[in-house]
């Protein structure tokens, strides 16, 4: 993993979001091939986490994408492996801290409230139409790019 590869993944995450994928799908999809994962499987398994988990404005979807990837990198499959679970949780918490340092918040709702746009945080399950205005008023592209970068830097520093 090097800086060029991280920048490529970051740009791919933005491209996916601009295509209409949600935040989680964009981050997970940008790294799917790194794990030998089928792209369609990656975006399907991450589909429910966008909009702060099902558009409930909870944990940011971009952060959820990083956490999903962290499971691929450090997750354990033995239910009795407390050490393995703890190691994964440590990685997730470290990624979350870096995410908060970079973006100010971990919750989608908090990020949108900081924009002072009440319409953006209205409850509901309807996905918003992706228009030029949608992209202009939302911090999502920068946040998705930062999540892809934070994850890449984690991998680079892990080596």
C-alpha positions as semicolon CSV with decimal commas, in nm:
position;residue;x (nm);y (nm);z (nm)
1;X;0,000;0,000;0,000
2;X;0,137;0,338;-0,098
3;X;0,015;0,696;-0,134
4;X;-0,073;0,652;-0,503
5;X;-0,290;0,350;-0,425
6;X;-0,465;0,534;-0,141
7;X;-0,537;0,831;-0,369
8;X;-0,679;0,593;-0,631
9;X;-0,913;0,431;-0,377
10;X;-1,017;0,772;-0,248
11;X;-1,107;0,888;-0,600
12;X;-1,292;0,561;-0,666
13;X;-1,501;0,608;-0,351
14;X;-1,604;0,954;-0,474
15;X;-1,680;0,819;-0,820
16;X;-1,907;0,550;-0,674
17;X;-2,092;0,804;-0,461
18;X;-2,145;1,031;-0,761
19;X;-2,284;0,730;-0,948
20;X;-2,554;0,703;-0,679
21;X;-2,415;0,448;-0,436
22;X;-2,459;0,533;-0,070
23;X;-2,172;0,628;0,161
24;X;-2,103;0,278;0,288
25;X;-2,126;0,123;-0,056
26;X;-1,887;0,385;-0,191
27;X;-1,617;0,314;0,067
28;X;-1,661;-0,064;0,067
29;X;-1,688;-0,076;-0,312
30;X;-1,367;0,123;-0,354
31;X;-1,178;-0,149;-0,164
32;X;-1,371;-0,460;-0,275
33;X;-1,110;-0,579;-0,524
34;X;-0,834;-0,537;-0,264
35;X;-0,999;-0,820;-0,070
36;X;-1,087;-1,022;-0,379
37;X;-1,452;-0,948;-0,314
38;X;-1,703;-0,935;-0,596
39;X;-1,805;-0,570;-0,641
40;X;-2,178;-0,650;-0,656
41;X;-2,150;-0,850;-0,335
42;X;-1,964;-0,564;-0,163
43;X;-2,227;-0,306;-0,253
44;X;-2,513;-0,540;-0,168
45;X;-2,377;-0,634;0,175
46;X;-2,314;-0,267;0,256
47;X;-2,644;-0,133;0,112
48;X;-2,829;-0,104;0,444
49;X;-2,570;0,115;0,616
50;X;-2,600;0,432;0,408
51;X;-2,758;0,750;0,541
52;X;-2,629;0,675;0,887
53;X;-2,761;0,316;0,881
54;X;-3,083;0,291;0,683
55;X;-3,112;0,671;0,660
56;X;-3,167;0,692;1,036
57;X;-2,876;0,940;1,058
58;X;-2,688;0,734;1,315
59;X;-2,324;0,625;1,259
60;X;-2,200;0,779;0,935
61;X;-2,219;0,539;0,644
62;X;-1,865;0,621;0,533
63;X;-1,739;0,520;0,878
64;X;-1,950;0,203;0,860
65;X;-1,774;0,125;0,533
66;X;-1,436;0,149;0,707
67;X;-1,561;-0,076;0,988
68;X;-1,687;-0,334;0,739
69;X;-1,343;-0,334;0,576
70;X;-1,174;-0,360;0,916
71;X;-1,369;-0,679;0,970
72;X;-1,227;-0,819;0,649
73;X;-0,877;-0,722;0,761
74;X;-0,883;-0,808;1,132
75;X;-1,214;-0,978;1,208
76;X;-1,210;-1,312;1,379
77;X;-1,431;-1,609;1,296
78;X;-1,392;-1,807;1,617
79;X;-1,671;-1,701;1,854
80;X;-1,464;-1,794;2,158
81;X;-1,159;-1,589;2,050
82;X;-1,184;-1,297;2,291
83;X;-0,834;-1,179;2,200
84;X;-0,921;-1,173;1,829
85;X;-1,246;-0,986;1,893
86;X;-1,064;-0,738;2,112
87;X;-0,797;-0,680;1,848
88;X;-1,066;-0,603;1,589
89;X;-1,252;-0,372;1,826
90;X;-0,927;-0,187;1,893
91;X;-0,880;-0,130;1,518
92;X;-1,241;-0,013;1,478
93;X;-1,209;0,229;1,770
94;X;-0,882;0,366;1,633
95;X;-1,040;0,418;1,289
96;X;-1,340;0,587;1,455
97;X;-1,113;0,825;1,645
98;X;-0,922;0,920;1,331
99;X;-1,252;0,967;1,150
100;X;-1,381;1,199;1,424
101;X;-1,053;1,392;1,429
102;X;-1,076;1,448;1,056
103;X;-1,452;1,505;1,019
104;X;-1,555;1,635;1,360
105;X;-1,826;1,377;1,417
106;X;-1,901;1,007;1,388
107;X;-2,279;1,044;1,355
108;X;-2,440;1,140;1,026
109;X;-2,702;1,347;1,209
110;X;-2,437;1,556;1,385
111;X;-2,261;1,631;1,056
112;X;-2,583;1,732;0,888
113;X;-2,700;1,941;1,186
114;X;-2,369;2,127;1,173
115;X;-2,471;2,235;0,822
116;X;-2,787;2,393;0,969
117;X;-2,999;2,231;0,698
118;X;-3,311;2,095;0,870
119;X;-3,434;1,929;0,551
120;X;-3,121;1,713;0,542
121;X;-3,197;1,557;0,881
122;X;-3,571;1,505;0,838
123;X;-3,664;1,148;0,929
124;X;-3,781;0,907;0,665
125;X;-3,674;0,620;0,450
126;X;-3,691;0,790;0,111
127;X;-3,350;0,830;-0,049
128;X;-3,295;1,181;-0,176
129;X;-3,257;1,251;-0,545
130;X;-2,894;1,307;-0,639
131;X;-2,883;1,652;-0,796
132;X;-2,605;1,907;-0,833
133;X;-2,754;2,090;-0,535
134;X;-2,745;1,770;-0,327
135;X;-2,372;1,736;-0,386
136;X;-2,309;2,109;-0,326
137;X;-2,485;2,128;0,010
138;X;-2,364;1,802;0,162
139;X;-2,024;1,722;0,311
140;X;-2,062;1,359;0,204
141;X;-1,807;1,354;-0,078
142;X;-1,529;1,488;0,144
143;X;-1,629;1,250;0,422
144;X;-1,634;0,948;0,190
145;X;-1,294;1,045;0,053
146;X;-1,158;1,084;0,405
147;X;-1,290;0,742;0,510
148;X;-1,125;0,576;0,209
149;X;-0,801;0,761;0,289
150;X;-0,809;0,682;0,663
151;X;-0,857;0,315;0,583
152;X;-0,573;0,319;0,330
153;X;-0,342;0,487;0,578
154;X;-0,435;0,220;0,834
155;X;-0,328;-0,048;0,586
156;X;-0,012;0,139;0,491
157;X;0,092;0,184;0,855
158;X;-0,002;-0,174;0,942
159;X;0,260;-0,314;0,705
